[in-house]
Amino acid sequence: MWKYIRVFLPLIVLGFVVPMIMPGSDGQPIMTPKDWLPDEKTLETITKSVSKVANTTSEFTAGRKVFESNKKQLYKWQDKEGNWQFTDNYNQIPDYALKQLQAQDMPRAVNTMAAPPVVEPEQSPEITSRLLNTDGTVDMSKAPELVEEAKKVRAQLEARNKALEGM
């Protein structure tokens, strides 16, 4: 047994190491460690195949799926009034809709929206406390100042909404 290990171990090591050392036509090694790893598409294909075989086998034995897809499904059907209904929960679908049910993988949501610009307040919160009484009521003699502050806040909100619409 040890004879075979002594013979085959160096051959296996050479088979893996030599392609990473031997230069190709461009001067770079023929292979890199990255070449030994499968890409994402290959891994997804292998995962689907293994899941399909395992689920088919388990249906014969226990009737329960072993591997569930980690991708969520979006289900679509028309209700009795003709309105389209959508859900990602299969259990919420009524029995009559199963004949016409359409399913598709839910897209991966990626947040590509930039954060809105921060609008710094022109005046400090002390102004609000100066315009209100200590109990939170409005001093009517300070009402015109309070209206001016409200107009400034509204202008800031409109500027922010305009910036959000521009995105």
C-alpha positions in Angstrom: 0.0 0.0 0.0 2.7 2.5 1.0 4.5 1.7 -2.3 1.5 3.0 -4.3 1.2 6.1 -2.1 5.0 6.9 -2.6 4.6 6.5 -6.4 1.2 8.3 -6.9 1.6 11.2 -4.4 4.6 12.8 -6.2 2.7 12.4 -9.5 -0.4 14.0 -8.1 1.6 16.9 -6.6 3.4 17.4 -10.0 0.1 17.3 -11.8 -1.2 20.2 -9.6 2.1 22.2 -9.1 3.8 22.0 -12.6 0.9 23.8 -14.5 1.1 26.7 -11.9 4.9 27.0 -12.4 5.4 26.3 -16.1 5.1 29.5 -18.2 2.8 29.7 -21.1 3.2 31.6 -24.4 2.6 35.0 -22.7 5.1 34.3 -20.0 2.4 33.8 -17.3 1.9 30.4 -15.6 -0.5 28.1 -17.6 -2.8 27.8 -14.6 -3.5 29.7 -11.4 -5.2 28.5 -8.2 -8.3 30.5 -9.4 -8.6 28.2 -12.4 -9.2 25.3 -10.2 -12.3 26.9 -8.6 -15.6 26.8 -10.4 -17.3 30.0 -11.4 -20.7 31.1 -9.9 -22.7 29.9 -12.9 -21.2 26.4 -12.6 -21.8 26.3 -8.9 -25.5 27.3 -9.5 -25.9 24.6 -12.1 -24.4 21.9 -9.8 -26.6 23.1 -6.9 -29.7 22.9 -9.0 -28.8 19.4 -10.3 -28.0 18.0 -6.8 -31.2 19.6 -5.4 -33.3 18.1 -8.2 -31.9 14.6 -7.7 -32.2 14.8 -3.9 -35.8 16.2 -4.1 -36.8 13.5 -6.7 -35.4 10.8 -4.5 -37.0 12.1 -1.3 -40.4 12.3 -3.0 -40.2 8.6 -3.5 -39.3 7.9 0.0 -40.8 10.5 2.4 -42.8 12.7 0.1 -41.0 15.8 1.4 -38.5 18.0 -0.4 -35.0 18.0 1.1 -33.6 21.1 -0.6 -35.7 24.2 -1.0 -34.6 26.9 -3.4 -33.2 29.9 -1.7 -34.7 32.1 -4.4 -38.1 33.5 -3.6 -40.9 33.0 -6.1 -43.4 35.7 -7.1 -46.9 34.2 -7.8 -49.5 36.0 -9.9 -53.1 35.1 -10.7 -56.4 36.7 -11.4 -59.1 36.7 -8.8 -62.9 36.2 -9.4 -63.4 39.9 -10.2 -60.6 39.9 -12.8 -58.1 41.8 -10.7 -54.4 40.6 -10.7 -53.2 39.4 -7.3 -49.5 39.0 -6.3 -47.8 37.2 -3.4 -44.6 35.6 -2.5 -46.3 33.2 -0.1 -47.6 30.0 -1.8 -49.9 29.3 1.1 -51.9 32.5 0.5 -53.0 31.4 -3.0 -56.7 30.2 -3.2 -57.4 26.8 -4.6 -59.3 28.2 -7.7 -56.2 30.2 -8.7 -53.8 27.2 -8.9 -54.9 26.4 -12.5 -53.9 29.8 -13.8 -51.0 30.5 -11.4 -47.9 32.1 -12.9 -44.6 32.0 -11.0 -41.3 33.6 -11.6 -38.1 34.2 -9.6 -38.2 37.4 -7.6 -35.5 39.8 -8.8 -32.7 40.6 -6.5 -33.2 44.1 -5.2 -30.1 46.3 -5.3 -30.2 49.7 -3.8 -28.7 52.0 -6.4 -30.4 55.1 -5.2 -28.0 57.8 -3.9 -28.7 59.3 -0.5 -30.5 62.6 -0.6 -28.4 65.6 0.1 -28.5 66.8 3.7 -30.2 70.2 4.0 -28.8 71.9 7.0 -31.3 74.0 9.0 -30.6 77.7 8.6 -31.4 78.3 12.3 -31.0 76.3 15.4 -33.9 74.5 17.3 -33.5 77.2 19.9 -35.7 79.5 17.7 -38.6 77.1 18.0 -38.3 77.0 21.8 -38.0 80.8 21.8 -41.3 81.1 19.8 -43.2 78.6 21.9 -44.2 78.9 25.6 -42.7 76.5 28.0 -45.9 74.4 28.0 -45.7 74.1 24.2 -48.5 76.6 23.4 -48.1 79.4 20.9 -47.6 82.9 22.2 -49.8 84.9 19.8 -47.5 87.9 19.9 -44.8 85.6 18.3 -47.2 84.1 15.7 -45.7 86.1 12.7 -42.2 84.8 13.6 -43.6 81.3 13.9 -45.2 81.6 10.4 -41.9 82.7 8.9 -40.1 79.7 10.5 -42.8 77.4 9.0 -42.3 79.0 5.6 -38.5 78.3 5.9 -39.2 74.7 6.9 -41.6 74.2 4.0 -39.0 75.7 1.5 -36.4 73.2 2.9 -38.9 70.3 2.4 -39.7 71.4 -1.1 -36.0 71.6 -2.0 -35.4 68.1 -0.6 -38.4 66.7 -2.6 -37.1 68.4 -5.7 -33.7 66.8 -5.1 -35.3 63.4 -4.6 -37.4 63.7 -7.8 -34.2 64.5 -9.7 -32.6 61.2 -8.8 
